[in-house]
């Protein structure tokens, strides 16, 4: 059948196939390194005993003190940002404990590959900074869970622009993977001779995933 005799439905179906393949290809190229990153870091989280990937025992620590100018009265976050400016530090602020003494301001600044633990005595205008440097494996593991927020923790929130950018990129990865899966389903459905084996594979994946998501609640 020539192109000129194709019906509108056939032409539409062919257009959908072309754009679906393009979507699948280019999303795959964009997501490639993100998926590898989460795959490797996920393995590190599951197998923390692997010697070649140890990062915490190989960390480098350095502690130093600095004289500071007392931050102007304000919120804890505003004072922490003032201290970071004086110390020339950037990163995501993390509150590690409740502030029970107005003369003490303790917090942590986190960025991939480096952690700063800051303890400040406002009365003495002095702060102690503990710098912790991680290797490449530590950076990968930290990125796996680096979001700036925690469930049931209202004190910590995203306060570093790069944390928000990273969270947005992870949202884009999640949406991209969903679209890739949908495009894979479409391509599979367009191959009649592959439908039976594909249905078996799809059902197996659904059952195993369902077991961990829902089934374990009733079995154990």
Secondary structure as a PSIPRED ss2 file (coil, helix, strand):
# PSIPRED VFORMAT (PSIPRED V4.0)

   1 X C   1.000  0.000  0.000
   2 X C   1.000  0.000  0.000
   3 X H   0.000  1.000  0.000
   4 X H   0.000  1.000  0.000
   5 X H   0.000  1.000  0.000
   6 X C   1.000  0.000  0.000
   7 X C   1.000  0.000  0.000
   8 X H   0.000  1.000  0.000
   9 X H   0.000  1.000  0.000
  10 X H   0.000  1.000  0.000
  11 X H   0.000  1.000  0.000
  12 X H   0.000  1.000  0.000
  13 X H   0.000  1.000  0.000
  14 X H   0.000  1.000  0.000
  15 X H   0.000  1.000  0.000
  16 X H   0.000  1.000  0.000
  17 X H   0.000  1.000  0.000
  18 X H   0.000  1.000  0.000
  19 X H   0.000  1.000  0.000
  20 X H   0.000  1.000  0.000
  21 X H   0.000  1.000  0.000
  22 X H   0.000  1.000  0.000
  23 X H   0.000  1.000  0.000
  24 X H   0.000  1.000  0.000
  25 X H   0.000  1.000  0.000
  26 X H   0.000  1.000  0.000
  27 X H   0.000  1.000  0.000
  28 X H   0.000  1.000  0.000
  29 X H   0.000  1.000  0.000
  30 X H   0.000  1.000  0.000
  31 X H   0.000  1.000  0.000
  32 X H   0.000  1.000  0.000
  33 X H   0.000  1.000  0.000
  34 X H   0.000  1.000  0.000
  35 X H   0.000  1.000  0.000
  36 X H   0.000  1.000  0.000
  37 X H   0.000  1.000  0.000
  38 X H   0.000  1.000  0.000
  39 X H   0.000  1.000  0.000
  40 X H   0.000  1.000  0.000
  41 X H   0.000  1.000  0.000
  42 X H   0.000  1.000  0.000
  43 X H   0.000  1.000  0.000
  44 X H   0.000  1.000  0.000
  45 X H   0.000  1.000  0.000
  46 X H   0.000  1.000  0.000
  47 X C   1.000  0.000  0.000
  48 X C   1.000  0.000  0.000
  49 X C   1.000  0.000  0.000
  50 X C   1.000  0.000  0.000
  51 X H   0.000  1.000  0.000
  52 X H   0.000  1.000  0.000
  53 X H   0.000  1.000  0.000
  54 X C   1.000  0.000  0.000
  55 X C   1.000  0.000  0.000
  56 X C   1.000  0.000  0.000
  57 X C   1.000  0.000  0.000
  58 X C   1.000  0.000  0.000
  59 X C   1.000  0.000  0.000
  60 X E   0.000  0.000  1.000
  61 X E   0.000  0.000  1.000
  62 X E   0.000  0.000  1.000
  63 X E   0.000  0.000  1.000
  64 X E   0.000  0.000  1.000
  65 X E   0.000  0.000  1.000
  66 X E   0.000  0.000  1.000
  67 X E   0.000  0.000  1.000
  68 X C   1.000  0.000  0.000
  69 X C   1.000  0.000  0.000
  70 X C   1.000  0.000  0.000
  71 X C   1.000  0.000  0.000
  72 X C   1.000  0.000  0.000
  73 X C   1.000  0.000  0.000
  74 X C   1.000  0.000  0.000
  75 X C   1.000  0.000  0.000
  76 X H   0.000  1.000  0.000
  77 X H   0.000  1.000  0.000
  78 X H   0.000  1.000  0.000
  79 X H   0.000  1.000  0.000
  80 X H   0.000  1.000  0.000
  81 X H   0.000  1.000  0.000
  82 X H   0.000  1.000  0.000
  83 X H   0.000  1.000  0.000
  84 X H   0.000  1.000  0.000
  85 X H   0.000  1.000  0.000
  86 X H   0.000  1.000  0.000
  87 X H   0.000  1.000  0.000
  88 X C   1.000  0.000  0.000
  89 X C   1.000  0.000  0.000
  90 X C   1.000  0.000  0.000
  91 X C   1.000  0.000  0.000
  92 X E   0.000  0.000  1.000
  93 X E   0.000  0.000  1.000
  94 X E   0.000  0.000  1.000
  95 X C   1.000  0.000  0.000
  96 X C   1.000  0.000  0.000
  97 X C   1.000  0.000  0.000
  98 X C   1.000  0.000  0.000
  99 X C   1.000  0.000  0.000
 100 X C   1.000  0.000  0.000
 101 X C   1.000  0.000  0.000
 102 X C   1.000  0.000  0.000
 103 X C   1.000  0.000  0.000
 104 X E   0.000  0.000  1.000
 105 X E   0.000  0.000  1.000
 106 X E   0.000  0.000  1.000
 107 X E   0.000  0.000  1.000
 108 X E   0.000  0.000  1.000
 109 X E   0.000  0.000  1.000
 110 X E   0.000  0.000  1.000
 111 X E   0.000  0.000  1.000
 112 X C   1.000  0.000  0.000
 113 X C   1.000  0.000  0.000
 114 X E   0.000  0.000  1.000
 115 X E   0.000  0.000  1.000
 116 X E   0.000  0.000  1.000
 117 X E   0.000  0.000  1.000
 118 X E   0.000  0.000  1.000
 119 X E   0.000  0.000  1.000
 120 X E   0.000  0.000  1.000
 121 X E   0.000  0.000  1.000
 122 X C   1.000  0.000  0.000
 123 X C   1.000  0.000  0.000
 124 X C   1.000  0.000  0.000
 125 X C   1.000  0.000  0.000
 126 X E   0.000  0.000  1.000
 127 X E   0.000  0.000  1.000
 128 X E   0.000  0.000  1.000
 129 X E   0.000  0.000  1.000
 130 X E   0.000  0.000  1.000
 131 X E   0.000  0.000  1.000
 132 X E   0.000  0.000  1.000
 133 X E   0.000  0.000  1.000
 134 X C   1.000  0.000  0.000
 135 X C   1.000  0.000  0.000
 136 X H   0.000  1.000  0.000
 137 X H   0.000  1.000  0.000
 138 X H   0.000  1.000  0.000
 139 X H   0.000  1.000  0.000
 140 X H   0.000  1.000  0.000
 141 X H   0.000  1.000  0.000
 142 X H   0.000  1.000  0.000
 143 X H   0.000  1.000  0.000
 144 X H   0.000  1.000  0.000
 145 X H   0.000  1.000  0.000
 146 X C   1.000  0.000  0.000
 147 X C   1.000  0.000  0.000
 148 X C   1.000  0.000  0.000
 149 X C   1.000  0.000  0.000
 150 X C   1.000  0.000  0.000
 151 X C   1.000  0.000  0.000
 152 X C   1.000  0.000  0.000
 153 X C   1.000  0.000  0.000
 154 X C   1.000  0.000  0.000
 155 X C   1.000  0.000  0.000
 156 X C   1.000  0.000  0.000
 157 X C   1.000  0.000  0.000
 158 X C   1.000  0.000  0.000
 159 X C   1.000  0.000  0.000
 160 X C   1.000  0.000  0.000
 161 X H   0.000  1.000  0.000
 162 X H   0.000  1.000  0.000
 163 X H   0.000  1.000  0.000
 164 X H   0.000  1.000  0.000
 165 X H   0.000  1.000  0.000
 166 X H   0.000  1.000  0.000
 167 X H   0.000  1.000  0.000
 168 X H   0.000  1.000  0.000
 169 X H   0.000  1.000  0.000
 170 X H   0.000  1.000  0.000
 171 X H   0.000  1.000  0.000
 172 X H   0.000  1.000  0.000
 173 X H   0.000  1.000  0.000
 174 X H   0.000  1.000  0.000
 175 X H   0.000  1.000  0.000
 176 X H   0.000  1.000  0.000
 177 X H   0.000  1.000  0.000
 178 X H   0.000  1.000  0.000
 179 X H   0.000  1.000  0.000
 180 X H   0.000  1.000  0.000
 181 X H   0.000  1.000  0.000
 182 X H   0.000  1.000  0.000
 183 X H   0.000  1.000  0.000
 184 X H   0.000  1.000  0.000
 185 X H   0.000  1.000  0.000
 186 X H   0.000  1.000  0.000
 187 X H   0.000  1.000  0.000
 188 X H   0.000  1.000  0.000
 189 X H   0.000  1.000  0.000
 190 X C   1.000  0.000  0.000
 191 X C   1.000  0.000  0.000
 192 X H   0.000  1.000  0.000
 193 X H   0.000  1.000  0.000
 194 X H   0.000  1.000  0.000
 195 X H   0.000  1.000  0.000
 196 X H   0.000  1.000  0.000
 197 X H   0.000  1.000  0.000
 198 X H   0.000  1.000  0.000
 199 X H   0.000  1.000  0.000
 200 X H   0.000  1.000  0.000
 201 X H   0.000  1.000  0.000
 202 X H   0.000  1.000  0.000
 203 X H   0.000  1.000  0.000
 204 X H   0.000  1.000  0.000
 205 X H   0.000  1.000  0.000
 206 X H   0.000  1.000  0.000
 207 X H   0.000  1.000  0.000
 208 X H   0.000  1.000  0.000
 209 X H   0.000  1.000  0.000
 210 X H   0.000  1.000  0.000
 211 X H   0.000  1.000  0.000
 212 X H   0.000  1.000  0.000
 213 X H   0.000  1.000  0.000
 214 X H   0.000  1.000  0.000
 215 X H   0.000  1.000  0.000
 216 X H   0.000  1.000  0.000
 217 X H   0.000  1.000  0.000
 218 X H   0.000  1.000  0.000
 219 X H   0.000  1.000  0.000
 220 X C   1.000  0.000  0.000
